[in-house]
């Protein structure tokens, strides 16, 4: 997978930019607020339908305008070039088209262009709550197993139905029978897929991590969302009274988590800020590598401000690992020389200078 061409109109300070990219390393450099991160943001929006910088579309669309327009030509695994266009409007009338046909879901976008983001906020994967890590895990499972998304949607629907019934404060056996057995079946299938994926990911992660930082006691674990080695049907039965009092389902696949521990405690309590970033980088790189090895698909990496909080030796190792993945990378830096000595000699790097919303290729 690779982005061959990108056109951006009316996104932040990028009023009209047309770019041609290489399938390898694309380095975007420029001063802060020049627009280089906005280019990564555009690719992220095309891949996932949303910005990674803001939940408010009004802050993404250029000031004084009511919409932004994005267009890309994307080379798929079969070597065929697809045309992807997106129009996001303040009035909510959004439009996404692939080869002239409307796309109806974000899931179709995610499948078309798998991306991984590494930026100064990536440490949230360790610091934040379970939902962030569950999203990370489900990204991998979604791309690894085609049945995952359908099961995930079923689980969301059944949980919504169950929670609506719980809010009434009472639930008859007949009502429970209409969705609890289905929820149990789907939850246990999701659990199996997640657990199996994490077992595949684990050795890849630790191999990449060993090149970045020495953390031999770091452990990667999985929490299903209910007690280990317990039947989910029994969990629902035991928790029913409390679920009724609270008005929602406490235990289940919606509570799944990836557990990172160091010396037996939550890793966030022991790792320095720099170590956290290196662990997250290894987690993101591992998903890209596993996608390539297991599925034969390439993941596009968006790396914003790689130099932040990292010394030269760590920058160099991350650059080496990115090149070894043989995939497309978009990386930003303040100056053209900030990462010059970090790349392996064989790396082919295409450079772009971003200044005041204008981009020139070098």
LODREN-272553 format. One line per 4 residues: their letters; for each residue x, y, z of C-alpha. Coordinates in pm, 1 decimal. Each point is the difference from the previous one (the first is absolute). Layout:
A = X,Y,Z  ...
REM end
This chain:
XXXX = 0.0,0.0,0.0  127.2,347.7,-78.4  -125.3,351.6,-61.8  128.9,105.3,-340.8
XXXX = -170.5,336.5,-29.9  -167.7,230.5,249.7  -203.5,315.2,-56.1  -108.2,214.5,295.1
XXXX = -235.1,295.8,-13.6  -113.7,223.3,285.1  140.9,-203.3,287.1  149.3,219.1,273.4
XXXX = 264.8,216.7,-172.2  23.6,-228.9,-304.9  -223.9,179.3,-247.3  103.4,-186.6,-316.0
XXXX = 285.0,-251.3,5.0  75.7,-274.0,-254.8  266.9,-255.7,84.5  160.4,-307.0,-158.4
XXXX = 152.7,-252.1,242.6  244.9,-289.2,-14.1  -89.7,-342.4,131.1  281.7,20.1,257.3
XXXX = 107.8,281.2,232.0  -159.9,342.0,-46.7  151.5,265.8,227.0  -199.6,317.4,59.5
XXXX = 193.4,275.3,174.9  -84.5,352.3,104.1  -41.5,227.5,298.2  -277.8,-52.6,250.9
XXXX = -345.0,97.0,-134.6  128.9,-15.6,-359.0  -251.3,-270.7,-96.1  206.3,-319.2,-1.6
XXXX = -208.6,-174.2,267.8  -313.6,101.9,-190.4  120.6,-210.6,-293.5  14.2,-304.2,229.5
XXXX = -340.9,99.2,133.5  -140.0,-2.7,-354.8  123.3,-354.1,-61.3  -141.3,-108.4,335.7
XXXX = -339.0,146.3,-91.3  -1.5,-180.1,-334.1  81.3,-327.3,175.0  -226.5,25.6,304.6
XXXX = -243.5,280.3,-72.8  118.9,213.0,291.7  285.5,219.4,118.5  248.4,-115.1,262.7
XXXX = 42.6,357.4,123.0  -355.3,115.1,70.1  -351.1,-135.1,36.2  -140.4,330.4,-123.6
XXXX = -24.6,25.0,-377.1  -19.2,381.0,24.8  362.4,9.4,115.0  111.8,-219.7,-290.6
XXXX = -169.1,192.9,-281.9  187.6,313.9,-106.7  -123.2,316.0,164.8  -275.1,172.7,-194.9
XXXX = -101.2,-312.7,-191.9  -279.9,-252.5,45.4  169.4,-315.2,-127.8  327.8,-172.1,-77.4
XXXX = 73.3,-223.8,-296.9  249.7,-286.7,-8.2  93.9,-221.2,-292.2  255.8,-279.1,-29.0
XXXX = 115.4,-264.7,-241.7  79.8,-314.8,193.6  186.6,-301.8,-128.6  -163.0,-316.9,134.5
XXXX = 168.6,-339.1,68.7  -84.1,-117.8,-353.2  189.5,294.5,-147.0  -317.4,171.1,-118.8
XXXX = -45.2,371.0,68.3  -324.6,101.2,172.2  -137.8,354.7,14.4  -126.0,110.0,340.7
XXXX = -174.6,330.7,63.1  -145.1,154.3,314.5  -201.2,315.6,59.6  -64.2,96.6,363.6
XXXX = -249.8,278.5,64.6  -92.3,202.9,305.4  -368.8,-65.0,-67.4  59.4,-375.2,35.3
XXXX = -55.3,-82.4,-366.4  310.3,-216.4,-42.1  93.8,-199.4,-307.0  258.1,-274.4,-59.3
XXXX = 48.6,-159.5,-341.0  219.4,-285.6,-117.9  48.8,-21.4,-376.8  -312.2,211.1,-43.2
XXXX = -219.5,-211.1,229.2  -125.1,115.4,340.2  138.8,-172.9,308.5  -245.7,-47.9,282.9
XXXX = 224.1,-87.0,295.4  329.7,88.2,162.5  80.3,-372.0,11.2  34.5,-1.5,-378.7
XXXX = 251.1,284.9,25.7  201.1,-174.6,270.8  25.5,-312.7,-211.6  109.3,197.2,-305.1
XXXX = 290.1,182.7,164.2  139.2,-148.7,325.1  194.5,267.3,186.5  191.9,29.1,324.6
XXXX = 56.3,334.5,169.0  305.2,75.0,215.2  -2.4,349.8,146.6  87.3,184.8,323.7
XXXX = -334.4,-110.3,148.6  57.1,-369.1,-68.6  87.5,-65.7,364.9  -375.7,17.6,62.7
XXXX = -9.8,-361.3,-109.2  162.5,-81.8,334.5  -125.0,289.1,213.2  -367.7,12.0,-100.2
XXXX = -284.8,-233.3,87.3  -83.2,-340.4,-150.2  -199.6,140.1,-293.0  317.1,135.1,-166.7
XXXX = 181.5,-332.8,28.6  -310.4,-191.4,-105.0  -18.3,216.1,-312.8  366.7,-80.2,-68.1
XXXX = -64.2,-373.3,42.3  -315.0,1.7,-211.8  183.2,177.3,-284.5  227.3,-301.4,-25.1
XXXX = -275.1,-259.6,36.0  -211.5,179.9,-261.1  277.5,-15.0,-258.8  97.3,-355.1,96.6
XXXX = -337.3,-172.1,2.0  -285.8,89.5,-238.3  -274.4,-123.7,234.4  99.5,231.7,285.1
XXXX = -187.7,311.9,-107.0  -330.0,-182.1,-42.9  32.8,-153.4,345.7  95.9,335.0,149.7
XXXX = -310.9,163.6,-148.5  -219.1,-280.7,135.6  149.1,44.5,345.8  -65.1,376.2,-9.1
XXXX = -361.9,-55.5,-103.7  -66.9,-265.4,266.1  164.0,204.9,273.9  -211.4,300.1,-96.4
XXXX = -316.1,-210.6,20.2  101.6,-149.2,333.6  88.7,337.4,149.5  -332.3,146.6,-112.0
XXXX = -178.3,-282.8,179.5  216.0,39.2,311.9  -93.8,367.1,30.1  -358.5,-107.6,65.6
XXXX = 117.1,-142.1,333.1  -141.9,-344.5,-61.8  49.2,-272.2,-259.1  -207.9,-312.9,-48.7
XXXX = 146.5,-334.3,-97.0  -165.0,27.6,-341.0  159.4,337.2,-67.3  342.0,-126.6,106.1
XXXX = -40.2,-303.9,-222.2  -51.5,227.4,-300.8  355.5,138.2,8.0  218.9,-150.7,278.3
XXXX = 77.4,-331.1,-180.3  90.5,187.0,-318.5  218.2,244.3,193.2  179.6,-286.0,173.8
XXXX = 72.9,-174.2,-329.5  126.4,314.7,-172.1  202.1,114.0,302.9  183.1,-328.6,25.5
XXXX = 76.6,1.3,-372.6  135.9,355.5,22.7  204.0,-100.3,300.2  153.4,-288.9,-191.2
XXXX = 92.4,218.3,-296.7  155.5,269.2,218.5  195.4,-245.9,209.0  130.6,-186.4,-306.2
XXXX = 110.7,323.1,-167.8  186.3,120.6,307.8  188.0,-330.9,17.4  116.3,55.2,-358.3
XXXX = 93.0,360.1,71.7  192.0,-62.1,321.7  324.5,-149.5,-139.9  11.8,260.5,-278.5
XXXX = -41.2,278.8,254.6  272.5,-123.5,232.8  240.9,-54.9,-288.6  -41.3,360.6,-115.1
XXXX = 2.8,134.8,356.4  333.9,-167.2,74.1  162.8,221.1,-263.2  -136.4,314.1,164.4
XXXX = 22.9,-47.9,375.8  101.0,-266.2,251.4  -314.3,-93.6,194.4  30.1,-375.2,62.1
XXXX = -266.0,-0.1,272.5  -269.3,170.2,-206.9  -304.4,-222.1,-48.1  -278.5,22.4,-256.2
XXXX = -330.6,-147.2,113.8  -365.0,-14.6,-97.0  -319.0,58.7,199.3  -316.8,-124.4,-167.5
XXXX = -236.9,229.2,187.8  -102.1,-262.0,255.9  172.9,-240.3,239.2  253.1,-229.8,-162.6
XXXX = -102.0,-361.9,-55.9  -363.9,76.7,80.4  -298.0,-62.4,-222.6  -146.4,332.7,-107.1
XXXX = -354.2,-127.9,45.6  75.6,-60.9,369.6  147.7,349.0,29.2  -318.0,157.8,-139.4
XXXX = -212.9,-207.4,237.4  200.7,94.9,308.0  17.2,370.5,-89.0  -366.7,38.7,-93.5
XXXX = -118.0,169.0,319.0  282.7,251.5,-4.4  -44.9,58.5,-374.7  -366.3,79.8,68.9
XXXX = 92.8,248.9,272.8  257.1,171.6,-221.1  -202.6,-20.0,-319.4  275.3,-141.3,-219.2
XXXX = 204.2,-316.4,-62.0  317.5,12.9,210.9  191.3,-293.9,-141.9  51.9,-101.7,-359.3
XXXX = 198.6,51.6,-321.0  -57.1,376.7,28.1  240.1,-6.6,298.4  286.2,-190.7,-166.6
XXXX = 349.5,138.6,56.1  365.8,-54.5,-83.6  200.5,-12.4,321.6  359.1,125.9,12.5
XXXX = 176.1,-74.9,326.3  354.4,48.9,125.8  116.4,-180.5,312.3  -359.6,-103.4,58.4
XXXX = -156.8,347.5,2.9  -157.2,223.2,-262.8  280.8,99.8,-236.2  -104.6,366.0,-2.7
XXXX = 108.5,20.1,365.7  353.7,-120.8,-74.8  88.4,119.0,-349.5  152.2,339.9,-69.7
XXXX = -164.8,220.6,-261.1  269.0,-93.6,-251.7  -39.3,-371.6,73.7  -376.5,26.4,-42.2
XXXX = 45.6,150.0,-344.9  241.5,-276.2,-101.7  -240.9,-269.5,118.8  -283.3,158.6,-198.2
XXXX = 220.0,32.9,-310.1  80.9,-371.3,25.6  -370.4,-84.1,38.7  -91.3,201.1,-310.9
XXXX = 290.1,-135.3,-207.0  -88.2,-354.7,108.1  -351.9,33.2,-137.2  135.3,122.8,-332.4
XXXX = 251.9,-282.8,-18.1  -257.2,-265.9,91.3  -243.1,134.4,-259.4  268.8,-36.5,-264.0
XXXX = 119.2,-345.6,108.2  -339.7,-157.3,70.7  -223.8,172.0,-252.6  242.5,116.7,-271.0
XXXX = -127.0,357.4,35.5  199.9,313.1,70.5  -83.9,252.1,267.8  60.5,371.9,-61.4
XXXX = 176.9,172.4,290.5  -64.5,360.9,97.3  283.0,113.7,229.4  -37.0,351.7,135.6
XXXX = 297.0,172.3,165.1  210.7,-313.0,39.4  280.5,190.5,173.5  -219.2,106.3,292.8
XXXX = 122.8,-146.9,330.9  238.3,-243.1,-174.2  377.6,10.2,-23.1  193.6,-63.9,-319.2
XXXX = 61.1,-371.9,59.3  -368.8,-70.9,49.4  -96.4,209.2,-302.5  248.9,-196.4,-207.7
XXXX = -135.6,-337.4,114.4  -360.5,101.0,-67.4  97.8,122.7,-346.2  182.7,-328.1,-63.5
XXXX = -304.6,-200.5,104.4  -231.3,210.7,-215.9  220.9,-57.7,-304.5  19.0,-374.0,74.3
XXXX = -381.0,-21.3,-21.8  26.2,94.8,-369.0  -314.1,210.9,15.4  -108.2,357.9,-57.4
XXXX = 88.6,246.2,274.2  -90.1,366.4,46.4  220.6,162.9,261.0  20.9,361.7,113.2
XXXX = 285.7,200.4,146.6  75.3,365.5,68.6  318.9,13.8,-206.2  129.0,-193.0,-303.7
XXXX = 302.8,-126.1,191.3  -175.4,-110.3,318.2  -16.8,-362.1,-118.8  268.3,4.0,-271.0
XXXX = 243.2,-233.9,178.0  -272.8,-231.1,129.6  -96.8,-180.8,-318.1  183.8,-307.3,-134.4
XXXX = 213.9,67.7,-308.1  -235.8,-195.9,-225.1  -303.6,207.7,97.2  -154.7,199.8,-284.3
XXXX = -138.1,322.4,144.6  -222.3,250.3,-176.6  5.5,338.9,170.9  -265.3,271.3,12.9
XXXX = 39.8,348.5,145.8  -318.5,131.5,159.7  -19.9,375.3,57.4  -308.2,210.8,76.0
XXXX = -232.8,-263.8,-143.8  196.3,-40.0,-321.1  197.3,-314.2,-85.7  300.4,-31.9,-227.8
XX = 173.0,-324.6,-92.0  378.3,-18.9,25.8
REM end
